[in-house]
Amino acid sequence: MITRPFDKSDQQAVIDLWADCGLVVPWNDPLKDIERKLKVDPDLFLVGELNGEIVASVMGGYEGHRGWINYLAVSPHHQRKGYGRLIMEAVELAIAQKGCPKINLQIRAANTDIASFYQSIGYEIDNVIGLGKRLEPDN
């Protein structure tokens, strides 16, 4: 798998990947999420390509205090082959090169498989409560 920056031509393949991985939810419009990401640190939006097919993606971010990970996805047909680890290593490096001291991420509590994956690559459960406030509805 090669890891490279997202290109606008990847858009539908990435949205399809997210849907296959269960990341598309009614309250988030994936097209709007992509458009928003392309306005801020687009170099931290990466895809993994294998034989011309998008099989992985991740959106990284850094706001000057903490790095963030969103939309990590690996095609269900390509999971458990190290691609998640590879694309995470690439985005972590890119975020670190911006001077970021720590990366945070949030997962849905029911998603125990992905929690185990993140722990296997060095992430720890922080004793925090995640809060959110929608400023712009997607629907």
N, C-alpha and C positions, 0 to 999 in steps of 0.2 A: 504494500500500500504506500502510495506517495501522499504526503500531507502538503497542502498548498492553500493559499488564501482563497476564500470564496470569490466566485465570479458571478455576475448577474445572470449569466447563462445557466448557472447551477440551481437557480431558484426553485423550479418545479421539482427537480430531483431531490433537493433538500427537504422541501415541504412533504413530499411523498415519504422520504425516509423518516421524518418526524412522526408522520401518521402511522407508519408501520411499527414504530417504537412506542406508540401510545403517548407521545408528547403533545399532540394537538388536543387542546381542550376548548370548550365553547367560549370561555371568557378571554382567550388570547387568540387574536387573529395572526396566524403565522406570517402572512404577507406583510402586515404592519410591523411585526417584530423584526423581520428582515430589513424593511425600509428604515426603521429606527436605528438598527445596528449599523447600517451602512453610513449613517451620519456621524457616528462616534466610534473611533478606533476600528475601522473596518479591517485593519491588518490583523486583528485578533479574532476574526471570524474565519475559521479554518474548516476545510473539508478533507476527507480521506478518499482517495480515488484508487480503484483497483480495476485494471483492464478497462479503463474508460467509464467505469460505473462509480457513482458516489455511494460509498458504503459507510461513511462516518462523517460526523460534523461536531463542531463545538463553537460556542460563542464565548469569548473571553472579554473581560473588561477590566479597566483600572481607572479609578476616579481620584487618584492621588493619595489615598489612604490604604485601601484594600483592593485586591483583585477579586474578580467574580467569575464564576463559571455558570453558563446557561446552555441549554439545548445540547448537552452531550448525547450523541446518538450513534449507535452502531447497528447496522442492518441485522435483524434477527438471524439471517442466513450466514452472517459473518462474525457473530459473537463468539467469545472464548478463543479467539485466535491472536490476541494481543493488540488488536487495532485500537481499542479504547485506551489502552495504556500508551500507545504510540502517539495518538492525537492529543492526549492529555500532556504528555511530555513536551510536545511542540508548543502548545498554548502556554504551559507553565513557563517555558523558556522565554517566549515572547513577552509575557507579562513581567517576568523578572528583569528583562532587559530594559524595561521602562522604570525600574527602580522600586518595584513593589515588594514590600516585606512579607506579606501574607495573603493567601488566597482564601476566600470564603465561598461556600456554595450552599444551596438549599435543595433538599429533595422532599418529595412527598413522603410522609411518615409510613405509608403502606408499602413503599418501594424498598423492601428489605434487600433485594438482590443488588440494587445499585449501591446501597449503603455498604454492603460487604465489599463491592468492587472498590469504592473510594477508600475504604479502610486498608485494603490490600496494597494501595499505592501511596500510603502515608498520610491520608487525611484522618483526623480525629473528630469525634463528636464533641462539639462545643456545647457547653451548658448555657444555651441562649433560647430565647423565644423569638421566632420570626414573626414580624408584623408587617403588614402591607396596607397601602392606601392607594386605590385606583384614582389617578388624576385625569385619565382620559379613557372612557369606555371603548372597547374594541367592537362591541356589537350594538 
